[in-house]
Amino acid sequence: MLCTRCVRSSPRPPIFFLTSRSFVTTQSLRDGTPRPPGEPAPLEPTPPRSALTADGKPRTMSGTPAGTVLKNINFLKNRLDPVAKDDMEYPDWLWSLLDKKSGGGGDSAAAGDAYSKSKKQRDLAKKQAENVARMEARNKDVRIPPHKQSIDLPFATVPDPTAPNSIIRSMAQPFTRVVSAIGALANRPSSVPGSRGLKPATVEIGRDVHVTPLEAQSARLEIRTALRKEQRKGILEKNFLSTLKG
């Protein structure tokens, strides 16, 4: 414990106050050449950099001012309605979500919908169906979608060369199975003697064709995607027909 008398009587060290000075070098104005006048300041403030796109054009702002309560869009239970923010607070990718992108995908914006509420989309879907029917009439080969064919899915007959512990199987004894090939029908004689009919051409996987694991996986993914698209179309058709009942 320190004694208060000893602390008071002890000599205190001098305290030095350090002050920092900033030195500014200015050019002397003693020469006789007049100084060129500067450009006048603009009356309107320049917009912030985030308000411009990459091309330098002004970004399309939203029609909802900041602070507006957005009603009837809250999907969280026991939560308040969201409040609109300032346009600068939203990310840049949000402004280009609704832009029409021209791509080679099947579900592009130009594709029509037969069960849409828009008459323009229904007419476009009708024209597309007529074009498909016209092309099928020219081509006599029967084309059945893969997910509607009663065929076996291709399986891997060759081990994956990239796998570290892949089993090397002899090519002389591959996995063999007779399946239907996806393609046109072949005019082959039927089992009944004296009669002929259209039968799908068959191929023997493992002997005629070898399949890698990646190819087998892609074939299953193709059928799964086709089934999901057909399911979505069925849901749209069901919803469209339910509106006609009322």
JOHUQUI-V58948 format. One record per pair of residues at least 12 apart in sequence whose ideal C-beta (glycine too) atoms are under 10 Angstrom apart, sorted by sequence separation. I is the first residue (numbers start at 1). J is the second residue. If there is no record, write none. Layout:
BEGIN
i:I j:J
i:I j:J
END
This chain:
BEGIN
i:47 j:59
i:69 j:81
i:70 j:82
i:112 j:124
i:113 j:125
i:114 j:126
i:157 j:169
i:185 j:197
i:186 j:198
i:187 j:199
i:188 j:200
i:69 j:82
i:70 j:83
i:111 j:124
i:112 j:125
i:158 j:171
i:185 j:198
i:186 j:199
i:188 j:201
i:68 j:82
i:69 j:83
i:70 j:84
i:110 j:124
i:111 j:125
i:112 j:126
i:114 j:128
i:157 j:171
i:184 j:198
i:185 j:199
i:186 j:200
i:188 j:202
i:68 j:83
i:69 j:84
i:112 j:127
i:114 j:129
i:185 j:200
i:186 j:201
i:67 j:83
i:68 j:84
i:112 j:128
i:158 j:174
i:184 j:200
i:185 j:201
i:186 j:202
i:66 j:83
i:67 j:84
i:68 j:85
i:111 j:128
i:112 j:129
i:157 j:174
i:158 j:175
i:183 j:200
i:184 j:201
i:66 j:84
i:67 j:85
i:110 j:128
i:157 j:175
i:182 j:200
i:183 j:201
i:65 j:84
i:66 j:85
i:67 j:86
i:156 j:175
i:157 j:176
i:180 j:199
i:181 j:200
i:182 j:201
i:64 j:84
i:66 j:86
i:155 j:175
i:157 j:177
i:180 j:200
i:181 j:201
i:183 j:203
i:63 j:84
i:64 j:85
i:65 j:86
i:66 j:87
i:179 j:200
i:180 j:201
i:181 j:202
i:182 j:203
i:62 j:84
i:65 j:87
i:66 j:88
i:155 j:177
i:180 j:202
i:181 j:203
i:62 j:85
i:64 j:87
i:66 j:89
i:154 j:177
i:179 j:202
i:180 j:203
i:62 j:86
i:155 j:179
i:178 j:202
i:179 j:203
i:181 j:205
i:61 j:86
i:62 j:87
i:152 j:177
i:154 j:179
i:178 j:203
i:179 j:204
i:61 j:87
i:152 j:178
i:153 j:179
i:177 j:203
i:178 j:204
i:179 j:205
i:60 j:87
i:61 j:88
i:152 j:179
i:177 j:204
i:178 j:205
i:181 j:208
i:59 j:87
i:62 j:90
i:151 j:179
i:152 j:180
i:154 j:182
i:176 j:204
i:177 j:205
i:178 j:206
i:181 j:209
i:59 j:88
i:151 j:180
i:176 j:205
i:177 j:206
i:178 j:207
i:149 j:179
i:150 j:180
i:151 j:181
i:174 j:204
i:175 j:205
i:176 j:206
i:177 j:207
i:178 j:208
i:179 j:209
i:149 j:180
i:151 j:182
i:174 j:205
i:175 j:206
i:176 j:207
i:62 j:94
i:149 j:181
i:174 j:206
i:175 j:207
i:176 j:208
i:59 j:92
i:62 j:95
i:149 j:182
i:173 j:206
i:174 j:207
i:61 j:95
i:60 j:95
i:171 j:206
i:175 j:210
i:51 j:87
i:59 j:95
i:144 j:180
i:146 j:182
i:174 j:210
i:175 j:211
i:50 j:87
i:51 j:88
i:59 j:96
i:145 j:182
i:182 j:219
i:50 j:88
i:54 j:92
i:144 j:182
i:49 j:88
i:50 j:89
i:53 j:92
i:143 j:182
i:144 j:183
i:171 j:210
i:48 j:88
i:50 j:90
i:143 j:183
i:47 j:88
i:142 j:183
i:143 j:184
i:144 j:185
i:50 j:92
i:53 j:95
i:141 j:183
i:142 j:184
i:53 j:96
i:141 j:184
i:142 j:185
i:140 j:184
i:141 j:185
i:139 j:184
i:166 j:213
i:157 j:205
i:158 j:206
i:151 j:200
i:154 j:203
i:156 j:205
i:157 j:206
i:150 j:200
i:155 j:205
i:156 j:206
i:157 j:207
i:163 j:213
i:149 j:200
i:151 j:202
i:154 j:205
i:155 j:206
i:161 j:212
i:162 j:213
i:153 j:205
i:154 j:206
i:157 j:209
i:158 j:210
i:160 j:212
i:161 j:213
i:162 j:214
i:152 j:205
i:157 j:210
i:158 j:211
i:159 j:212
i:160 j:213
i:156 j:210
i:157 j:211
i:158 j:212
i:159 j:213
i:160 j:214
i:154 j:209
i:156 j:211
i:157 j:212
i:158 j:213
i:142 j:198
i:144 j:200
i:154 j:210
i:155 j:211
i:156 j:212
i:157 j:213
i:154 j:211
i:156 j:213
i:158 j:215
i:142 j:200
i:153 j:211
i:154 j:212
i:155 j:213
i:156 j:214
i:157 j:215
i:156 j:215
i:157 j:216
i:155 j:215
i:156 j:216
i:154 j:215
i:155 j:216
i:156 j:217
i:154 j:216
i:153 j:216
i:154 j:217
i:154 j:218
i:155 j:219
i:154 j:219
i:155 j:220
i:153 j:219
i:154 j:220
i:153 j:220
i:153 j:223
i:146 j:219
i:149 j:223
i:147 j:222
i:148 j:223
i:146 j:222
i:147 j:223
i:146 j:223
i:147 j:224
i:145 j:223
i:147 j:225
i:148 j:226
i:147 j:226
i:148 j:227
i:146 j:226
i:147 j:227
i:145 j:226
i:146 j:227
i:147 j:228
i:145 j:227
i:147 j:229
i:148 j:230
i:147 j:230
i:145 j:230
i:115 j:233
i:122 j:240
i:106 j:225
i:114 j:233
i:113 j:233
i:115 j:235
i:116 j:236
i:115 j:236
i:107 j:229
i:114 j:236
i:115 j:237
i:106 j:229
i:113 j:236
i:114 j:237
i:115 j:238
i:117 j:240
i:115 j:239
i:116 j:240
i:107 j:232
i:115 j:240
i:114 j:240
i:115 j:241
i:117 j:243
i:113 j:240
i:115 j:243
END
